[in-house]
Amino acid sequence: MSGMLTNEEISQYDRDGYLIKSRFFDEEESQILLQQTKEDGELEKNAIRRDDSKGGVSKLTVWNHPVDDVYGMFSRSERLVGCVEQLLKDEVYHYHSKVMLKEPFVGGAWEWHQDYGYWYKNGCLYPHMLSAMIAIDDATRDNGCLRVLKGSHSVGRINHGTAGDQLGADVRYVEAAVKRHELVYVELRAGDVFFIHCNTLHCSGQNKSPNARWSYIIAYNAASNDPLWSHHHAQYTPIVKVSGNAIKQRQWESNGLKSIERKFNKQEDRGDRTEDK
């Protein structure tokens, strides 16, 4: 398991339930991702719409298996996967990917939730899972950046129920956690990566700003935590890692493969409804 995290950073993740790696992807790589996502009509075409309780709308596009397109170059990057394997201390596989589209002025909020509140129901026995969120646009308080409760992964899995058009963590537990854990606004620059433990409580506000907040979120599962039964997300499938130069070399273009080759996941069940950031 090769990676670029220091022992101090791994300890920080274990303690806080998240880790921010600033400028993980450099300016050239960030611009490639920005350009490709903004020009990718398949994202809007295959987006799932989520309304919040105050009239805001968020959209997300989900797929299970990475291919040799620009998204696959990021999600299978040996740099990124190596860091995830350091944090989960195991071989990992791609559980699913999604691009979150939080548009200017209308981008909706997300209730407090844990990703494992849903992934557990998919047959994932252990919380040996995390998400790596790559900022496509800058994320600020004004455009509805993520908010987390520092160290809240230590609470353990909380039951989730309906909260408007979404599923959220039991409010009684959230209220107690808010009193005990520091609230952190996850403000990011494009190219930053935010690693978040699957039990860390998080939410986000509406985007009332003139600036979009798009993000590319890759969920990884430990190979030893293969789900107990088949469901709408991926079973264990070994990752074919790509070199650190694959993005700048635009290897997906040389392969002649297009984003249309992704098999989008539009299934709406209880395991899918509030994994979004």
C-alpha positions in Angstrom: 0.0 0.0 0.0 1.9 3.0 -1.3 0.8 6.5 -0.5 1.9 10.0 0.3 0.4 10.6 3.8 2.6 11.1 6.8 2.1 9.2 10.0 0.9 12.5 11.6 -1.8 12.9 8.9 -3.0 9.4 9.3 -3.2 9.9 13.1 -5.1 13.2 12.4 -7.6 11.3 10.2 -8.1 8.6 12.9 -8.7 11.3 15.6 -10.8 13.8 13.7 -12.7 11.5 11.2 -11.5 13.6 8.2 -8.4 14.9 6.5 -7.9 17.8 4.1 -5.0 17.6 1.6 -4.6 21.0 0.0 -3.5 21.2 -3.6 -3.5 17.4 -3.9 -4.1 17.8 -7.6 -2.2 20.7 -9.1 -3.4 23.6 -11.2 -3.1 21.7 -14.5 -4.9 18.7 -13.2 -7.6 20.8 -11.6 -8.3 22.6 -14.8 -8.6 19.4 -16.7 -11.2 18.1 -14.3 -13.0 21.4 -14.3 -13.1 21.6 -18.1 -14.1 18.0 -18.6 -17.0 18.1 -16.1 -18.4 21.4 -17.2 -18.4 20.1 -20.8 -19.8 16.7 -20.0 -23.5 16.8 -21.0 -23.9 13.2 -19.6 -23.8 14.6 -16.0 -26.9 16.7 -16.4 -28.6 14.2 -18.6 -28.2 11.4 -16.0 -28.5 13.5 -12.8 -30.7 12.5 -9.9 -32.5 15.5 -8.5 -32.8 16.1 -4.7 -35.1 18.9 -3.3 -34.5 20.3 0.2 -37.1 21.6 2.6 -36.6 25.2 1.6 -36.9 25.1 -2.1 -33.3 24.4 -3.0 -32.3 21.7 -5.5 -29.2 19.6 -5.7 -28.3 17.2 -8.5 -25.9 14.3 -8.5 -24.8 11.8 -11.1 -23.7 8.4 -9.9 -21.9 5.4 -11.4 -20.3 2.2 -9.9 -17.4 1.2 -12.0 -14.6 3.5 -13.2 -13.6 3.2 -16.9 -10.7 4.7 -18.9 -12.2 8.2 -19.0 -11.1 11.4 -17.2 -13.0 10.4 -14.0 -11.3 7.0 -14.0 -7.9 8.6 -14.2 -8.7 10.5 -11.0 -10.4 7.7 -9.1 -7.8 5.1 -10.0 -4.8 7.4 -9.6 -2.1 5.6 -7.7 -1.6 8.7 -5.6 -5.2 8.9 -4.5 -5.8 5.2 -4.0 -2.5 4.9 -2.2 -3.6 7.5 0.4 -7.0 5.7 0.8 -5.2 2.4 1.5 -3.1 4.1 4.1 -6.1 5.5 5.8 -8.2 2.3 5.7 -5.1 0.1 6.2 -6.2 -2.4 3.6 -6.5 -3.0 -0.1 -9.5 -0.9 -1.3 -11.8 -0.9 -4.2 -14.0 1.6 -6.0 -17.5 1.5 -4.3 -19.0 4.2 -6.5 -18.4 7.7 -7.8 -20.6 10.7 -8.1 -20.4 14.3 -9.3 -22.4 16.7 -7.1 -23.9 19.6 -8.9 -24.7 22.5 -6.6 -25.7 25.3 -8.9 -25.6 29.1 -8.1 -28.5 30.5 -6.2 -30.6 27.3 -6.3 -28.2 24.6 -5.0 -29.9 22.8 -2.1 -28.9 21.9 1.4 -28.2 18.4 2.8 -29.3 17.2 6.2 -26.9 15.9 8.9 -26.1 12.3 8.0 -23.4 9.6 8.0 -22.6 7.7 4.8 -22.5 4.5 6.8 -26.0 5.1 7.9 -26.9 3.9 4.3 -24.0 1.7 3.3 -24.6 -0.5 6.4 -28.0 -1.3 4.9 -26.2 -2.4 1.7 -24.6 -5.3 3.6 -21.3 -3.5 4.5 -20.6 -5.1 7.9 -17.8 -2.8 9.0 -17.3 1.0 8.7 -14.1 0.4 6.8 -15.1 2.9 4.2 -14.4 6.5 3.2 -15.1 9.1 0.6 -12.5 11.3 -1.1 -14.1 14.5 -2.3 -12.2 16.4 -5.0 -13.2 20.1 -5.2 -14.0 21.0 -8.8 -15.0 24.5 -7.9 -13.8 26.4 -4.8 -16.0 25.5 -1.8 -16.9 28.3 0.6 -19.5 29.1 3.3 -21.3 31.3 0.7 -21.8 28.5 -1.9 -22.8 25.8 0.6 -19.6 24.1 1.6 -19.6 20.9 3.6 -19.9 21.1 7.4 -18.6 18.4 9.7 -18.6 17.6 13.4 -15.0 17.0 14.3 -14.4 13.5 15.8 -18.0 12.5 15.5 -17.1 9.2 13.8 -16.4 8.0 17.3 -20.1 8.2 18.1 -20.7 5.1 15.9 -23.5 4.5 13.4 -26.7 6.4 14.0 -30.1 5.3 12.8 -31.4 7.4 9.9 -34.9 8.4 8.9 -36.9 10.7 6.6 -36.1 14.4 6.8 -38.1 16.1 4.0 -37.1 14.7 0.7 -33.9 13.3 2.2 -32.9 10.8 4.9 -31.0 12.2 7.8 -29.5 11.0 11.1 -31.7 10.8 14.1 -32.1 14.4 15.3 -31.8 13.5 19.0 -28.3 12.1 18.4 -27.3 14.9 16.1 -28.3 17.5 18.7 -26.3 15.7 21.3 -23.3 15.4 19.0 -23.4 19.1 18.1 -23.0 20.0 21.8 -20.0 17.7 22.1 -18.1 18.1 18.9 -16.6 21.1 17.1 -18.3 22.3 14.0 -15.9 22.7 11.1 -16.7 24.4 7.7 -14.8 22.5 5.0 -13.7 25.4 2.7 -11.7 24.1 -0.2 -9.8 25.3 -3.2 -10.2 23.5 -6.6 -7.9 20.5 -6.5 -8.0 20.0 -2.8 -9.1 16.5 -1.6 -11.2 16.0 1.5 -11.1 12.5 3.0 -14.0 11.7 5.3 -14.7 8.6 7.5 -18.0 7.0 6.7 -19.3 7.6 10.3 -18.4 11.3 10.4 -21.5 13.4 10.7 -21.7 16.0 8.0 -24.2 18.3 6.2 -24.1 21.3 3.9 -26.0 24.5 3.4 -27.8 26.0 0.4 -25.8 27.7 -2.3 -27.1 31.3 -2.3 -24.0 32.7 -4.1 -23.5 33.4 -7.8 -20.8 30.6 -7.8 -21.3 27.0 -8.5 -20.0 24.3 -6.1 -19.3 21.1 -8.0 -17.4 18.3 -6.5 -16.3 14.8 -7.6 -16.8 12.3 -4.7 -15.3 8.8 -4.8 -16.4 6.2 -2.3 -14.0 3.5 -1.5 -14.5 0.3 0.5 -11.9 -2.0 2.1 -11.5 -5.2 0.1 -12.0 -7.2 3.3 -15.4 -5.5 3.8 -17.0 -6.8 0.6 -20.8 -6.5 1.1 -22.7 -9.5 2.4 -25.1 -9.4 -0.5 -25.4 -7.8 -4.0 -27.0 -4.4 -4.1 -27.0 -1.2 -6.2 -23.4 -0.4 -5.6 -20.3 -2.3 -6.5 -19.1 -5.6 -5.0 -15.3 -6.1 -4.6 -13.6 -5.4 -7.9 -9.8 -4.9 -7.9 -8.7 -1.4 -8.9 -6.5 -1.1 -11.9 -4.4 1.8 -10.7 -3.0 4.4 -13.2 0.2 6.3 -12.9 0.4 9.8 -11.5 1.0 11.2 -15.0 -2.2 9.7 -16.5 -4.3 12.8 -16.0 -1.8 15.2 -17.6 -1.1 12.8 -20.4 -4.9 12.6 -21.0 -4.7 8.9 -21.4 -8.4 8.6 -21.9 -8.1 10.5 -25.2 -5.4 8.1 -26.5 -7.6 5.2 -25.6 -10.4 6.7 -27.6 -12.9 6.2 -24.8 -15.8 8.6 -24.0 -17.6 9.4 -20.8 -20.8 7.8 -22.3 -19.2 4.4 -21.5 -20.0 4.9 -17.8 -23.0 2.9 -16.7 -25.0 5.4 -14.6 -26.8 4.4 -11.5 -30.2 5.9 -11.1 -31.6 3.5 -8.6 -33.4 5.3 -5.8 -33.5 3.3 -2.6 -32.8 3.9 1.0 -29.1 3.1 0.5 -28.7 5.9 -2.1 -30.6 8.9 -0.9 -28.4 10.9 1.3 -24.9 9.7 0.7 -24.5 13.0 -1.1 -22.3 15.9 0.1 
